Amino acid sequence: MAESKDEAPARPDWLPAGCEMLADGAYDAIIMGTGLKEAVISGLLSTKGMKVLHVDRNSWYGGDCASLNLTNLYGKFRAGADPPPSLGHPTRDYNVDLIPKFIMACGNLVKMLLLTKVTRYLEFKNVDGSYVYKQGKILKVPATPDEALRSSLMGLFEKRRFRKFLIWISNYEEDKPATYEGLDLKVLSMRQVYEHYGLDENTQSFIGHAMALQRDETYLNLPALDAVKSIQLYCYSLERYGKSPYIYPMYGLGGLPEGFSRLCAVHGGTFMLQCPVEEILFDGEGKAWGIKATIDGVPQVAKAPIVVGDPSYFPKEKVRCYGRVVRSICILDHPIPNTADAESTQIIIPGRQVGRTEDIYVCMVSFSHNVAAAGKYIAIASTTVETADPISELAPAFEMIGPVLERFDAVSEAFEPVGSGAADSCYVSASYDATSHFETTSQDILDLYERITGSKLSLEINADTTEADD
């Protein structure tokens, strides 16, 4: 007997009893969480022709790296309290980043934005300045030979040595041994390179932490090549815009995951916010094959051979805690002192300067980026926790920032995956670290992409290209 046209399609064999299909049911990849890392991955996989289901338990995009208005910020940190009218309109004037980071102008994240053409959805603005803390003072980071001679970070003879170092950095090319000047960076440590140029410990400190963006002193004893490339990236990015090597999106970082999510949607991806994933489903061999969520009282299941997400979505045995991060969001009515009245800036406090191992980071944005009311500034301090009193560890940053109108503190655990995903099909991103830039985040995205696809993401695109605007 012929099947009636109105007859429901056959129930798939993989669907558990008592459950309905979640969205279309079967996908090539399921992404959980709409943080930047997950959003980039969903966009990249969709452009490869994969059928992607992207879900988030929240009602907004961005996950841990969302940008919140003032009402939502108070709701998160001070439930039941209303923002004071003196701060401005609670829903219209603010877009406050929960995890603040600046984008290196010629770094890997910019290349991802250009490669995927997500730049067409966003507008960026240069950050006004990049500073470093030294002996109680905030000083601009010099990144050109001429700036080195004018810098108050160093004495006269040290300036000359640093200038010579920068000229060598500028000329160095890995594939041209003639530019090495006798220094094999795959063999020599960064400490030995500094010693070759006679640079003192203070100069080494601001080069390593504010330019090479190293988080502690361990890099000094490693082969120098990676650190030198990082310094070159800093200098190249600075040359592109002049004020600092960093850019930042108008209306806050929340626009980044939204842009990549839009890319995924354009390529056929399915998005579901307010999707309370309650379980990752595993087969008898321990491989993840799908997710389960109950919506409006109905258990629903979707399947895919690839399950990706931030650590909060996975069973505790799939991740490990490697530390804690403390962050403080400060609303100000003034720029940070001694930064030439900058409306946006990054300041790095090397751990060595304040008797710590880990650096302290401060990034400030303001009304000029449409993230705060007119005349208001948002400074966010962060560091990796080293003691039993995390908030007190940010004291050097608070002293530097000056008077605060409102402050919101948070201490969070940082997680990373225990496996690559090859054995269990669980591809877990790492938590966001304390740094105020996206270089470590970009590396995690590249690692996650390679684990999922088995191939490296090609970033053979010049960060100065205009092709993405076509």
Secondary structure, DSSP 8 states (H G I E B T S, - for coil): ----TTS-----TTS-TT-EEEEEEE-SEEEE--SHHHHHHHHHHHHTT--EEEE-SSSSS-GGG-EE-HHHHHHHHSTT----GGG--TTTS--EESS--BEETTSHHHHHHHHHTGGGG--EEE-SEEEEEETTEEEE---SHHHHHH-SSS-HHHHHHHHHHHHHHHH--TT-GGGSTT--TTTSBHHHHHHHTT--HHHHHHIIIIIS--SSSGGGGSBTHHHHHHHHHHHHHHHHHSS-SEEEETT-TTHHHHHHHHHHHHTT-EEESS--EEEEEE-TTS-EEEEEEEETTEEEEEE-S-EEE-GGGS-GGGEEEEEEEEEEEEEESS--TTSTT-SSEEEEE-GGGGT-SS-EEEEEEEGGGTSS-TT-EEEEEEEE--SS-GGGGGHHHHHHH---SEEEEEEEEEEEESS-STTTSEEE-----S-SBSHHHHHHHHHHHHHHHSS-----S-TT--GGG-
